[in-house]
Amino acid sequence: MKLNEKFTLRTDMPLTGGVAGIWLVMKPKEVADAEQAGSGPGVPDPTTGTPVPGTVVPGYGVELDSNGLAVLGSSPNVSSAFAKMFFVVFAGDNDYGGAFVGKIVGIHGGVRFDTEKYTAGSYVIGTPLILASGFWQSKAAAADHIQAVAIIGPRGVLNGVLDVIMPQTLPTS
C-alpha cells in the first residue's frame, strides 16, 4: 500500500476465530476497458513497460457489475431494486508492487477501517452510511429506502478520515 494513502484496517483484537470477512480479487471495469482499447489502467506503458496506474484505490466502496467487473459502488433504492453486495477496496489498481497487477482486492463486511473516501457532510457516530459513486456518505433519512452499507464507527471523522464499521450483511434499507 502506498504511504500517502489514508486507508487503514482497524481491529480491537477479537477473540480467536473472531476475524471474518469475504475477500475477493476483482478486475476493475476501467482495466477491462483499457485492455480492449490498448492503453490505460493496467496496460503496460509503451515507453517504460510499466502498467499504467488505475484510479480504484484503497478506501473506495465497489460492487460487481453484470459482467463480474468491479465498479465504484452506489447504494440502490431498495423499494424498486434488489440490495447489492459491496466491498471496500483494500488493495487498489494503482499500486503494482504486489501480485495483483490490473486487479483490486476487496473486503465484504466483518471489517472496520479508516478512509478519506467520503463526501462532505455531517457524520454522527453510530448512524448508517450509504455509497455514492464509491464514496461513503451519511444516510439522509431512515425511511428513504436507500440501502445502508455500514455505520460510522466510534472515532467518527478524525484528522480527515472516517471510521467505518461494515457488517457482513445485505441490509435492505
Secondary structure, DSSP 8 states (H G I E B T S, - for coil): --TT---EEE-----TT----EEEEE-BHHHHHHHHHTSSBTSB-TTT--BB--S--TT-EEEE-TTS-EEE----BTTTS-----EEEEE-TT--SSS-TT-EEEEESSEEEEES-B-SS---TT-EEEEETTEEEE-S-TTS-B---EEEEEEEEETTEEEEEE-SS----
